[in-house]
């Protein structure tokens, strides 16, 4: 049994998952990055163990958990990051696409947590971090299966936190906003907008005025997995540059009249 903490990260070869794998590995974790993208897995840092796995195949997932536990003798952290989606409104979305998105984005986190939980308990308690999205509560009309999966994941986070608290397991969720990954960049295409136009529009609505870097999400994951966050469970953290709390875009807000611009009687 290794004396180093062991982390499993789904979707660990790209974007947020890759940044998280690198961050935890740098902190001394033995990291297992799971992904369906073989080319991306091949580019992972040599300090990170990789596993090509189609998360939609639940038998593969359950078997992989057993293999990781047998290999290292422990599991301490699970990051449910993987997602699959197509950008189509509900009247154009295929049933197959809906079902695959819900399977990868909601069913897998539920059952993967179930299969990992006994190992987290045996390691003295552990942490499950669910990567959700502010899209779970912001209507866009272009990704119904994705937002349904993320909304379900938000609810599941609270449910699992109560279920496994007695085992010393904490379950927390992160809702990123716009993050500079390939998954986020393609939001510009369905509306006929360029990626640059989509970025300008979103940055106008984000008080901090920019997209997040994957490394910034990874930093929050690392904190949540640390002993510094030992009393934090069952909560959802919006990591969106203030987007979810902002009412006016900057271009409109900056043009609003100020009190000294108004006539007084």
N, C-alpha and C positions, 0 to 999 in steps of 0.2 A: 504493500500500500504506500503510495506516494505521500510525503508530508506537505506537498504543495497543493493548493486548492485547484480544483478542476472545474472548468466552465464549458458548457455546450452552448453554441450560438447558431441558431438557424438563420439561413440566408447570410452566412458568415463570410462570404467571399466578395461581396459587393457593398458599396455604400455604407450605411450605418453599421451593418453587420461586420464588414471588414474593419472599419475604424474601431469598433468595439473589441474585436478579436485582437487587434494590434495593441490596444490600450491595456487590456487585461493581461496579455502575454508579457508586456513590458513591466507589469506590476508583479510578475512572478507566477501567474496562473499557468497551469497546463490547459491549453485551449483546444477544443475540438470545433472547427468551423464546418458546418454542414451546408451544402448547397447543391443545386442541380446543375450549375454552370461549371462544367469541367475546365474550360479555359481559364475562368476566373480563379478556380481552386488552384490551378497550376501556378498562378502568379502570387499566391499567398506567401507571406514571409515564412522562412524555413523553421522558425520557432513555433509555428502553428500547425497542429495536426489537422488534416483535411479529410473529409468524407463526402463522396458523391452520393447523394441520396435524393430520391423523389419523395418529398414529404406527403404527397397525396396517397402514397402507398403506405398505409398505417402499419402493416406487418413489418416493412423495412424499418420504420421508425422505432417500433417496440424492440426489434432485434438489435438495433444500433445502441439503444440505451443499455441493454444487457452487455454488449461488447465493450462499451466505454467503462462501465462499472467493473467488469472483469479485468480490463487492461490496467486501470489506475487504482482500483480498490475504493474509489470514492467519487462522488459528484457533489459539488458545492453551489454551483450557479447554473441557472438555465435562463437564457435570453431568447424569448419567443419573438423573433424579428422578421422571419420570412413572410412574404406575401406574394400572391399571384393575382393579376387583375387585367382586365381589358377595359378601355374607356369607351363605353357604349351606354346610351340611355336605356331605360328598362324596356321600352318598346322595340328595341333592336338587339338587346342582349340575348344570347343563346342560353338555353337551360344548362348546357354543358359548362359554359363559362361561369355562370352563377354558381353551380355546384362545386367547381374546382376552386373558385375564389373562397367560398365559405369553408371548404374542406381545409385548404392550406392556411387560411387566415384565422379560423376560429376552432374548427374541430381538432386540428393538430395541436394548437396550444393547450386545449383542454386535456387531451389524452396524453400528450407528451409530459405535461405537468404531473398527471396521475402516475405515469410510469417512472418519472424521475423522483417523485416525492419520497418514496421509501429510502432512496440513496441519500437524499439531502438530510433526512432525519438521522440516518445512521452516521453521517459525517458530523453530527452535532447541531444540525439545523442549517438551513441555507436560504438562498434568495432566488425568486423567480421574477424576472423583469419582462413585462409585456410591452412591446413597442406598438402603440396604437397610432392615432393621428387626430388632429383637430378636425379633419373631415368627418369624423364620427358625429359631429354636431353642427356641421356647416353644410347646407344644401348646395350642390353644384349642378345636379341634374345630369351628370355624365359618368358616374361610377357607382351605381346602386349596390352592386354586390360588394364592392370594396368598403363603402361606408357602412353597410349592414354588418360585414365582418368586424370592422373596427368598433362599431357600437356594441356588438356582442362581446368583443374582447374587453371593452371597458367594464361591462356588467360582470363578466367572468372574473375579472381581476378582484373585485370585491368579494365575490362568492368564494373564490379559492383562498383568499387571505383569511377568511373565517374558518374554512374547512381545515386548513393546515397550520393554523396558529399554534395549536396544541403540540405540534411536532417541532416547534421552533423554526418554522419556515415563514419567511416574509414574502408577500406577493405585492408588487407595485407596478404601476403603469406609467408610461411616458407618452404624451401626445405631442409629437413634433408638429411644427407647422411646415413651411416651405424649407426643404433641406436640399442642398445642392448635390443631388444624385441623379442617375439616369432615370430612375422611376419618376421623380418629380418633374424633370425637364419635359417629359412628353405630354404634360397637361396642356401645353400650348397648341398641340396639333388638332384636337377635335373641334375647337372653336374657329379653326382657320387662322389662328394667330401664329406668329413666329415665336420661338422660345424666348427671344429677347423681349418681345412685346409682352408676353406673359410675365416675365420677370419684372419688367417695369411696372405693370399693373399691380402685381402682388406686393412689390416693395413699397408702392404708394400707400398700401393698406397696412403695412407692418410698421409700427412706431419706430423700431430700430432701423428700418430702412434697408434691410438686406435679408437674404436667405441665410439659414444656418449652415455651418459646415458639419459634415458627418462627425468630425472629431469632437464637436461641442455636445452632441448627443452622447457620444461614447464617454465623455467626461462625467456626465450625469449618471450613466449606467454604472461606471466605476464607483462613484460615490454611493449609490444605492446598494451596491454589493459590499460596501465596506462596513466595518464596525461603527463608523461614525453615524450611520443611518440605522442603528440597531432597534430604534423604536418606531420606525416608519414602515407601515404596512397598510394595504387596503386602499391606498390613495392613488390618484391620477394627477400627474404633473404636466401642465401645459408648457412646452418648451417651444415657443412660437414667436419670440421677439415682441410680444404684446398684441399680436394679431387678433386673438380671440376676445380681447377686452376693448379693442379700438372701435369706435363708432364711425368716425369720419376718416376718409383717406387724407393723406398729408396735403395733396393738391387742393382739396376742398377746405380743409381745416385752416390752412395758411391764408385762404382768401376770405374767411369769415370776418365780419366787422368787429373791431375791438371797442371796448367801452368808450375810449377817448375819441372814437370816430363817430359816435352817435351824438346827435344834438340833445341837449337837456333843456328843460323848461325851468 
